[in-house]
Amino acid sequence: MHDSRFPLAFVAGAVGLAGLVGWLYLKRGGKEAAPVPPPAVAAVDPSALEPAVTPLPATQQESPADDAQDPETALANAGVGLAAVDPAELLARIGTALESGNFEELGQLIGREALDEATRKRLARLASEAPRLRHPDAVQEVGELELNSRARWALWLDGLEAGRNRIFFDLKFDGGKWSVQSLTVPPGPGEPVPKAVLVDALGIADAFLQATLHQQFELAKQFADPATVSDAKIAGLCILFEDGNYELRPEKPLRAVFQRPDTAGYLARVVTAEGSEAAEFSLVLRQPAEAGHWRVSDINLDELLADYARRVAGGDVYYTPLLENPKGGDTLVLYFEFDEDILAPRTQRQLSIVSQILKTDPEKQLTLSGHTDALGTVPYNEKLSARRAAAVKDFLVGSGVAENQIITLAKGQTQPRRPNFTETGDDDPVGRRANRRAEIYLDFD
């Protein structure tokens, strides 16, 4: 039986050729009726067709990793590096090459500019250990080094301790694309882990936020200037992150506001655990005149506290876990229901963080005071405030804090934070709610 496709193809070709001849005839002045124009094609934006990452040359396309390939030699043969419209995609490709052991592609993606000899050796050592990336969210934007021109990103490694679990990439923006300018490989096994892998302003700001996000008060404190940032403010930020269920925003979590030789300012941007926009707060860092390390010198939590009050405290703007102390510094505040000395679940979570802080050093001491609103007699409120202070102390002692680390005071109704009554003498329930509290003054230095 003959194949019938050949005659059909021949006929179709003949028809197409006849159409072409007819079109040429008309083009040259023929008199036949004009042919029907082809259907219109929608215009396409050329930029939409441009790949986000410049493709590898044909000789450098992805190929299975060669087990016999020496990683350092492969990295030494790196080209100029690839540029990406989307830095997250560039980092994802670098992560894939690293995880699969494709050292040649890894070098081509990063580029020789970022791979000096010391960096090649460290990256080759890490790559040869077959590292695993954290999934999901292996790629993380750390923040801006320079506004709209340089940024820091990181690849998270799985199963490694803090300080060894991120590779940092400083990217530069040129010609509408991002490329790797430098990278910092974490310490290897047996090497000391620094408190902060990078000690420039952005590195210290990021290390400080990571410590507070993970309730590591003692570590966070080492990145702050004790003369200007109180222990209570650091503890308060730990509590806000934990109790408010905040996370750093995936895009531009640290936005550069200003950069000077000895001072830098950032906006730290957070979202809720569900990913919805929440708030931002400012960090200022300073570098001492005699080449000391950068330190956080100021934190403005006003907007974060307002968001916390709106979302967590039922809209009560006075129901905040952090207040200024009249004697200077900041005070942690815990709240009670009317005529009660029982610790609410939220209060217990906050105290759990305080107990962790105290247990890190038996020499640390705090003063906690109980307070009431103005309803009831003076003697009754003095006893109620004492019970509230005792309830806080009992919880801390039950969490493993030594009794001699806690000093308790009963203040009754003598030190209201808000007016108990309006200007006309009427009862003010909102003000009274803010006064039913226990205050914790951390004085660790």
Secondary structure, DSSP 8 states (H G I E B T S, - for coil): ---THHHHHHHHHHHHHHHHHHHHHHHTT--S-------------HHHHS-SB----GGGS-----TT--HHHHHHT--S---BSSHHHHHHHHHHHHHHT-HHHHHHHH-GGG--HHHHHHHHHHHHT---B-SS--EEEEEEEETTTEEEEEEEBTT--TTSSEEEEEEEEETTEEEEEEEE----TTS---S-S--SHHHHHHHHHHHHHTT-HHHHHTTB-TTTS-HHHHHHHHHHHHHTTEEE-SS-SEEEEEE-SSEEEEEEEEEETTS-EEEEEEEEEE--TTS---EEEEEE-HHHHHHHHHHTSTT-TT--SEEE-TTSSEEEEEE--TT-----HHHHHHHHHHHHHHHT-TT--EEEEEE--SSS-HHHHHHHHHHHHHHHHHHHHHTT--GGGEEEEE-TTSS-SS-SB-TTS-B-HHHHHHHSEEEEEE---
